[in-house]
Amino acid sequence: MRIGILGAGQLGRMLTLDGMRLGHEFSLYDPAGKASAGVGTIYNDPDGQHLATFLNETDVVTYEFEHLPLDLVNRIATEKPVHPVPRALQCCQNRTLEKALFRDLGINTAPFEVVESAEALQAATQRLGGRVVAKSATDGYDGKGQAVLDTPEQAPQAWPRLGCDTAIAESFVPFRRELSIVAARGQDGEMAFYPLAENIHHQGILRFSIAPAPHVTPELEDQAQRMIRTLMNELGYVGVLALEMFETEEGLVANEMAPRVHNSGHWSQNGAVTSQFENHIRAVSGLPLGETAALQPTCMINLIGETGPVAEILRLPYTHLHLYGKAGRSGRKVGHINILADSLEELRWRAMNTASLLPECPEFDWRP
């Protein structure tokens, strides 16, 4: 099958590499003209001159990230099958729609209000009570477009930092840890769920994911699967979906979803029977989904800004290095490392050793 991918960054790169093993051909289309994937047939097309050629070379279209022009995706959907459906993209581009979807489907989320000015943010913070997190309704990622308010009086200073006309004000969730679940849904409705991952962020960017997350009860796993199953069925979803959550004393609280393969699922490349990338390609091309069970406890470490000492990393017998072919830049994801071990304690020491080699990497102080 000829598969087109909207976006040509590292996720498109890894989708293509896994999909080529299944015999598919790939074209990657970057409407921003900033392609870095380095595989497949790439169209850098900020002027829209090559869209027709791209579509003529595809049987089905998917996308690697959610910050795409929605009108472009809707236009493509009139000519080619698009998976996941554009509605999923629309919801994930706008937190007001995403939160409303969670609420309407009975998925637990933090109390929230939609605000459109500093005055409205101040009033909402007063009503919600306690600490409030304000997030821009659109374009926020990796901690950008967010502000934490401890008092309503902080709203006038916080509002300009959001850089938006519409925002979400939501109550701060007193969480034990951050978890995510990655799942795949095929064209026939078949679903496959990966084990929950525990995620550790630093300065708003994911730095470590541990999977399967330890100390997950069957009840918690079932709650996560019910939440993401409900979303996929409601959307008529095809492909991989990720749902980020907070674990609290009362159970899980949904934070946000991503209609694509996800950073917290990168561990599956080496730590699961079938990677999230292969399962996404299986789904959008109409093939049966692959087994999602974990092979061993796995830790994924993001490489941010620079790759670090590649030779030293590779001398460690337990590392699996994935580089994206991207130039280093502050805050930029340029690769990741997957580490496997026979036990959680061994995994902890291996991850600590690896993290100590990486420039500006926070200490891995996680304990199972």
Secondary structure, DSSP 8 states (H G I E B T S, - for coil): -EEEEE--SHHHHHHHHHHHTTT-EEEEEETTS-----SSEEEE-TTSSSHHHHHHT-SEEEES-S-S-HHHHHHHHTTS-BSS-HHHHHHHH-HHHHHHHHHHTT--B--EEEE-SHHHHHHHHHHH-S-EEEEESSS--TTTTEEEESSGGGHHHHHHHH-SS-EEEEE----SEEEEEEEEE-TTS-EEE---EEEEEETTEEEEEEES-TT--HHHHHHHHHHHHHHHHHHT--EEEEEEEEEETTEEEEEEEESS--GGGTTHHHHBSS-HHHHHHHHHTT-------BSS-EEEEEEESS---HHHHHHSTTEEEEE------TT-EEEEEEEE-SSHHHHHHHHHHHHTTSTT--------
